Amino acid sequence: MAGLARVDEEEETERGIFAIDAADSFDMAEEVRRRWVSIAAYYIAQRRNFEQGAELDDWLEAERGFNLAG
């Protein structure tokens, strides 16, 4: 399973069998952000009837929305 690393036996009793390291945690957070922005950009484009030429603006607006929400 991606994002999980085996811990040593001493940690196993304290933290469980698997642990998520900081890099994998960041990757998961980045994936959540990317998906959120992608979905928001889709709805922004839908609101303007998917007219071509403003895709980057849609994406940037969605990113601004994510940053304000977080």
N, C-alpha and C positions, 0 to 999 in steps of 0.2 A: 504494500500500500504506500503510495507516494506521500511524502511529508512525515513519515514516521520513522524513527530510528530506534534500534534496540538499545536499551540502557544497561549498565552493569548491574550485577546482582544486588549490590548495596542500595542503589537507587531504586531498584525494582520494588523493594518493600515499601518505600516511601512514596513513589510516584506512579506505581503501576508498571505494567509490562512494557508499554511504549511511551515515548516522549516525543514531543514536537520541538525541533530546534528552532532558533530565532529566524534563520534564513527561510525555512519552510513556512513559518508563520507569516513572514513578510510576503512570500509568494502567494499564499492564500488570500491575504488582505488585498494584494494587487489584483488578483483574479476577481475578487468580489467587486472592487472598484471598476475594473474594466467592464464587467458584465452590467453593472448598474448604469454606467455612462452609455454603454451601447444601447441598452433598452430605452433610456431617456432620450438619446439622440434619435432613435426610431420614432418615438412619439412626437418629438419636435418636428421631424420631417413630415410626419403624417399630418400634423396640424397645418402645414403649409402645402399640402397635397403633393408631396414628394417632387416638387419642382427641382430640376437639376441645377447645380451650381452653388448650392449653399451647404453642402455636406460638412465641410470643415467648420462652418459657423454653427451648425447643429451640434457637432461634437464638442466644440468649445463651450457652447451654452450649457450642454449637459454636464461637462466637467465643472463649470462654475456652480451649477446646481448641486453637484455632489459635494464640492468644497464647502458650500454654505450649509448643507444638511449635516455635515460631519463635524 
